[in-house]
Amino acid sequence: MAIITRRQAIGSAALSATGIALAGTSTAAAAQAAVPAAAPAFAGKHNPKPLRFDPAKLTGLSERLITSHWQNNYQGSVRGLNIIETRLAAAMADPDFPPVAYAGLKREELHRTGSVVLHEYYFDALGGDGKSGGSIKEALDSWFGSFAAWEAEFRRTAMSLAGGSGWCILSYNRYTGSLHNYWAADHMHSPVTGAPLITLDMYEHSFHMDYGSAAAKYVDAFMTNLDWEVVDARYLAAIA
């Protein structure tokens, strides 16, 4: 008889529980019907944010790429999070719901939440001319020795994820009062008390349509379209 570890059991439960949850809207509707008047934490009513720029006017990032990324990957996570929340509500209404299956739902909740938030930070910072400025530029210059040194480290962090998956995140750590470029292997990796300022999606879906495996060219295009006024506003809000 094969021995199954707790980690394997949680993983299997996650696949079965979330697979059922994400199978279609009929399952979500059934979950909502089973639990009347769900609390806001389990309401499943997140709505996708519209793009704040014209995707046809970016430099080096095609309208087809951006539209596909926004509609399929980002909105898919919004829908997934809504379904997971209703499944959590149904699970809480069932006193016999297995803890190991609940662990799978909670993992998927964290995963989908991270995906939604990181994608919204990603898209909201595009549409600019790539020209840095403001208090954030001064802060990066001070913390990294120069703005050029920060950019070099940011790009190297991003490229360390190329060919795989994850996010490169410039974050202000509220606990330490410091700025860092963080390496995130998936949607669930982020520094504790970190406030994201720039989130660069390094999953292949974010660039393969335009650049194939040439991830460095994609990073160039991202930096060219970065709106530093948005980044500066995030920094000022984080340190306030």
Secondary structure, DSSP 8 states (H G I E B T S, - for coil): -----HHHHHHHHHHHHHHHHTS-HHHHHHHHHHSSS--GGG---------SS-GGG-SSS-HHHHHHIIIIIIHHHHHHHHHHHHHHHHHHT-TT--HHHHHHHHHHHHHHHHHHHHHHHHHHTBSS-----HHHHHHHHHHHSSHHHHHHHHHHHHHTTTTS--EEEEEEETTTTEEEEEEESSTT---TTEEEEEEEE-SGGGTHHHHTT-HHHHHHHHHHTB-HHHHHHHHHHHH-
